[in-house]
């Protein structure tokens, strides 16, 4: 999967192999047999689309602070709250919705995942939010949304762990995506600087450019190895949450640097929208925020490392 993601991101042409999100891994981990038949199988086949609602206006990088509540009434769950920065909502057949079922327990036993189908009464798209790189996200309102027990995904109160598994897969994907973008930018830069002559000398003969290229090739190689190592560990069933944080931070910042240097090497042409570099740069800037800002991941990595050597 990660090899495919790397190749896909060498182009800015939008194309997604089904399924459209790592939500599949969350469904594989905790869905009931009936949920797998109704949602997971057609989703894996590309016949259905999904999205996930985690972030809220007052709880972005810290999902444990979410306020959307699901309260048990008779044989139903009544959900009220808001979600924001949710992708793919208009085309999604169902939303994996995270809500608080026990405020006192919070992330340690108080968050539950639900499957919310399109056109459910009380579920509305409040607004579309244009983002960098042509991306669109959405703010959602949940006003007395009523769901049955059959729409609880996993165990009540234990939604945080499978959600983290889903986020881990996305972060590994982002590592592969960053390698793809960076390798395309490096290729474009190498082709250009061997043709462009300034002040009687090819750009490729200038030390500054050569060091950009050497550093880029080295960092792309190192990042690809990080991604492959994490993928192998994930396939073996190991806990790769901290490794995924490392991949996410290192890969996105690596690719941002390489794309920026490629844009610089093209001069004024690098600032145009005639090249894919501008879109690549914007998407990478966005990637340093979604699925957890770089600063939060550094905090996670530091905590893990301090515990390891305490």
C-alpha positions as CSV (number, residue, x, y, z in Angstrom):
1,X,0.0,0.0,0.0
2,X,2.8,2.4,0.9
3,X,4.6,1.7,-2.3
4,X,1.5,2.6,-4.2
5,X,1.1,5.8,-2.2
6,X,4.6,6.8,-3.1
7,X,4.1,6.4,-6.8
8,X,0.7,8.1,-6.7
9,X,2.1,11.3,-5.1
10,X,4.7,11.8,-7.8
11,X,1.8,13.6,-9.6
12,X,-0.7,16.2,-8.5
13,X,-3.4,14.5,-10.6
14,X,-6.1,13.4,-8.0
15,X,-6.5,9.6,-8.0
16,X,-7.3,7.3,-5.0
17,X,-7.2,3.6,-5.0
18,X,-10.1,2.2,-2.9
19,X,-10.6,2.3,0.0
20,X,-10.3,6.1,0.2
21,X,-9.0,6.2,3.8
22,X,-7.3,4.1,6.5
23,X,-10.8,3.8,8.1
24,X,-10.6,0.3,6.6
25,X,-8.1,-0.7,9.3
26,X,-10.3,0.6,12.1
27,X,-13.3,-1.4,10.7
28,X,-11.1,-4.5,10.3
29,X,-10.0,-4.2,13.9
30,X,-13.4,-3.8,15.7
31,X,-16.4,-4.1,13.3
32,X,-19.0,-6.8,14.0
33,X,-19.7,-9.4,11.3
34,X,-22.8,-7.5,10.3
35,X,-20.9,-4.2,10.1
36,X,-18.2,-5.8,8.0
37,X,-20.8,-7.1,5.6
38,X,-22.8,-3.9,5.5
39,X,-20.0,-1.3,5.5
40,X,-16.4,-2.8,5.4
41,X,-16.7,-5.1,2.4
42,X,-18.3,-2.6,0.0
43,X,-16.0,0.0,1.3
44,X,-12.9,-2.1,0.6
45,X,-14.3,-2.8,-2.9
46,X,-14.6,0.9,-3.7
47,X,-18.4,0.7,-3.8
48,X,-18.8,3.0,-0.7
49,X,-16.9,5.9,0.6
50,X,-16.3,7.1,4.2
51,X,-14.8,9.8,6.3
52,X,-14.0,10.2,10.0
53,X,-15.1,12.9,12.4
54,X,-12.6,13.5,15.2
55,X,-11.5,17.1,15.6
56,X,-13.8,19.8,17.1
57,X,-13.6,23.6,17.1
58,X,-12.2,23.5,20.7
59,X,-10.4,20.1,20.4
60,X,-8.1,19.9,17.4
61,X,-4.7,18.3,18.1
62,X,-6.0,16.8,21.4
63,X,-8.9,14.5,20.6
64,X,-9.1,13.6,24.3
65,X,-10.7,17.1,24.8
66,X,-13.6,16.4,22.5
67,X,-17.0,17.6,23.7
68,X,-19.4,15.8,21.3
69,X,-21.7,13.7,23.6
70,X,-23.5,10.5,23.0
71,X,-26.1,9.8,25.7
72,X,-28.0,6.6,26.1
73,X,-31.8,7.1,26.0
74,X,-33.9,3.9,26.0
75,X,-32.6,1.7,23.2
76,X,-30.9,4.6,21.3
77,X,-27.8,6.8,21.5
78,X,-28.6,10.5,21.2
79,X,-25.6,12.5,19.9
80,X,-25.1,16.3,20.0
81,X,-22.0,18.3,19.1
82,X,-19.8,19.6,16.3
83,X,-17.0,18.3,14.2
84,X,-14.6,20.2,12.0
85,X,-11.8,19.7,9.5
86,X,-13.6,16.5,8.2
87,X,-12.6,15.6,4.6
88,X,-14.8,13.9,1.9
89,X,-18.1,14.5,3.7
90,X,-20.3,15.3,0.7
91,X,-19.4,12.0,-1.1
92,X,-19.2,9.8,2.0
93,X,-21.8,7.0,2.5
94,X,-21.0,6.9,6.2
95,X,-19.0,8.7,8.8
96,X,-17.0,7.1,11.6
97,X,-18.0,9.5,14.4
98,X,-16.1,9.8,17.7
99,X,-18.1,10.9,20.7
100,X,-17.8,11.1,24.5
101,X,-19.9,8.5,26.3
102,X,-18.3,9.0,29.7
103,X,-16.9,12.4,30.4
104,X,-15.2,11.4,33.6
105,X,-13.1,8.7,31.9
106,X,-12.3,10.7,28.8
107,X,-9.8,9.0,26.5
108,X,-9.3,6.2,29.0
109,X,-12.6,4.4,28.5
110,X,-14.9,7.3,27.8
111,X,-14.8,7.7,24.0
112,X,-16.9,5.6,21.6
113,X,-16.9,5.3,17.8
114,X,-20.2,5.2,15.9
115,X,-21.1,4.6,12.3
116,X,-23.3,7.4,11.0
117,X,-24.9,7.0,7.7
118,X,-25.5,9.7,5.2
119,X,-28.9,11.5,5.4
120,X,-29.4,10.6,9.1
121,X,-31.8,13.1,10.7
122,X,-30.0,15.7,12.7
123,X,-26.8,15.4,10.8
124,X,-26.0,18.5,8.7
125,X,-23.0,20.0,6.9
126,X,-22.6,23.4,8.4
127,X,-20.0,24.8,6.0
128,X,-17.3,24.0,3.5
129,X,-13.8,25.2,4.4
130,X,-11.3,25.8,1.6
131,X,-7.8,24.7,2.5
132,X,-4.4,24.9,0.9
133,X,-3.6,22.8,-2.2
134,X,-7.2,22.8,-3.4
135,X,-8.4,20.6,-0.4
136,X,-11.9,21.0,1.0
137,X,-12.8,20.2,4.6
138,X,-16.2,20.6,6.4
139,X,-17.7,21.5,9.7
140,X,-20.5,19.2,10.8
141,X,-23.4,19.7,13.2
142,X,-25.0,16.9,15.2
143,X,-28.4,17.9,16.6
144,X,-30.1,15.1,18.5
145,X,-28.8,12.4,16.1
146,X,-30.3,9.1,17.1
147,X,-28.3,5.8,16.5
148,X,-29.0,2.2,17.4
149,X,-26.6,-0.2,19.1
150,X,-25.9,-1.8,15.8
151,X,-24.1,1.5,14.8
152,X,-21.7,1.4,17.7
153,X,-18.2,0.6,16.3
154,X,-16.3,-1.6,18.7
155,X,-17.0,-1.6,22.4
156,X,-18.6,1.3,24.2
157,X,-16.0,3.5,25.8
158,X,-13.1,1.9,23.9
159,X,-13.1,4.0,20.7
160,X,-9.8,5.7,21.4
161,X,-7.4,2.8,20.7
162,X,-8.9,1.8,17.3
163,X,-9.0,5.5,16.3
164,X,-5.3,5.7,17.1
165,X,-4.7,2.6,14.9
166,X,-6.4,4.4,12.1
167,X,-4.3,7.6,12.6
168,X,-1.2,5.5,12.7
169,X,-1.9,4.0,9.3
170,X,-2.6,7.5,7.8
171,X,0.7,8.8,9.3
172,X,2.6,5.9,7.6
173,X,0.8,6.8,4.3
174,X,1.9,10.4,4.7
175,X,5.5,9.2,4.9
176,X,5.2,7.4,1.6
177,X,3.3,10.3,0.1
178,X,6.1,12.7,1.1
179,X,8.8,10.4,-0.5
180,X,6.8,10.5,-3.7
181,X,6.5,14.2,-3.8
182,X,10.1,14.8,-2.8
183,X,11.4,12.3,-5.5
184,X,9.4,14.1,-8.2
185,X,10.7,17.5,-7.1
186,X,14.2,16.2,-7.1
187,X,13.8,14.8,-10.6
188,X,12.4,18.1,-11.9
189,X,15.3,20.0,-10.2
190,X,18.0,17.7,-11.6
191,X,16.6,18.0,-15.1
192,X,16.3,21.8,-15.0
193,X,19.7,22.6,-13.5
194,X,21.5,20.6,-16.1
195,X,19.9,22.8,-18.8
196,X,19.7,26.2,-17.2
197,X,22.8,28.5,-17.7
198,X,23.3,31.6,-15.7
199,X,26.4,33.9,-15.8
200,X,28.0,31.5,-18.3
201,X,27.7,28.4,-16.1
202,X,25.1,25.6,-15.7
203,X,23.3,25.7,-12.4
204,X,24.3,22.0,-12.0
205,X,27.9,23.1,-11.8
206,X,27.3,25.3,-8.8
207,X,28.2,23.9,-5.4
208,X,25.0,25.3,-3.7
209,X,22.8,23.4,-6.2
210,X,24.9,20.2,-5.9
211,X,24.6,20.2,-2.1
212,X,20.8,20.6,-2.4
213,X,20.7,17.6,-4.7
214,X,23.1,15.5,-2.6
215,X,21.1,16.3,0.6
216,X,17.8,15.6,-1.1
217,X,18.9,12.2,-2.5
218,X,20.2,11.2,0.9
219,X,17.1,12.3,2.8
220,X,14.7,10.7,0.4
221,X,16.7,7.4,0.7
222,X,16.7,7.6,4.5
223,X,12.9,8.4,4.6
224,X,12.0,5.6,2.2
225,X,13.9,3.1,4.5
226,X,12.0,4.6,7.5
227,X,8.7,4.1,5.8
228,X,9.5,0.5,4.7
229,X,10.8,-0.4,8.2
230,X,7.6,0.9,9.8
231,X,5.4,-0.9,7.2
232,X,7.2,-4.2,8.0
233,X,6.7,-3.7,11.7
234,X,3.0,-2.9,11.2
235,X,2.6,-6.0,9.1
236,X,4.2,-8.1,12.0
237,X,1.6,-6.6,14.4
238,X,4.1,-4.5,16.3
239,X,3.2,-1.2,18.0
240,X,4.4,1.5,15.6
241,X,2.7,4.5,17.1
242,X,5.9,6.3,18.0
243,X,7.6,5.3,14.8
244,X,4.7,6.6,12.9
245,X,5.1,10.0,14.6
246,X,8.8,10.0,13.7
247,X,7.9,9.1,10.0
248,X,5.2,11.8,9.9
249,X,7.4,14.6,11.2
250,X,10.6,13.7,9.4
251,X,9.0,12.9,6.0
252,X,6.8,16.0,5.7
253,X,9.5,18.4,6.7
254,X,12.0,16.6,4.5
255,X,9.7,16.9,1.5
256,X,8.9,20.5,2.2
257,X,12.6,21.4,2.2
258,X,13.2,19.6,-1.1
259,X,10.2,21.1,-2.9
260,X,11.2,24.5,-1.7
261,X,14.7,24.1,-3.0
262,X,13.4,22.8,-6.3
263,X,11.1,25.9,-6.6
264,X,14.1,28.1,-5.8
265,X,16.2,26.4,-8.5
266,X,13.5,27.2,-11.1
267,X,13.6,30.9,-10.2
268,X,10.5,32.8,-11.3
269,X,9.1,29.8,-13.1
270,X,9.2,28.0,-9.7
271,X,6.7,30.5,-8.4
272,X,4.1,29.8,-11.1
273,X,1.2,27.5,-11.2
274,X,2.4,26.2,-14.5
275,X,4.5,23.7,-12.6
276,X,3.2,21.1,-10.0
277,X,5.6,22.4,-7.4
278,X,3.3,25.1,-6.0
279,X,0.5,22.6,-5.3
280,X,3.0,20.1,-3.9
281,X,4.3,22.8,-1.5
282,X,0.9,23.7,-0.3
283,X,-0.1,20.1,0.3
284,X,3.0,19.5,2.3
285,X,2.4,22.6,4.4
286,X,-1.1,21.2,5.1
287,X,0.3,17.8,5.9
288,X,2.4,19.3,8.7
289,X,-0.8,20.1,10.5
290,X,-3.4,17.3,9.8
291,X,-3.2,13.9,11.5
292,X,-1.4,15.8,14.3
293,X,0.8,18.9,14.1
294,X,4.6,18.3,14.0
295,X,4.9,19.9,17.5
296,X,2.5,17.4,19.1
297,X,4.3,14.4,17.4
298,X,7.7,15.7,18.7
299,X,6.1,15.9,22.2
300,X,5.0,12.2,21.8
301,X,8.4,11.1,20.6
302,X,10.2,12.9,23.4
303,X,7.9,11.4,26.1
304,X,8.5,7.9,24.7
305,X,12.3,8.4,24.5
306,X,12.5,9.8,28.0
307,X,10.5,6.8,29.3
308,X,12.9,4.5,27.4
309,X,15.9,5.9,29.2
310,X,14.4,6.7,32.6
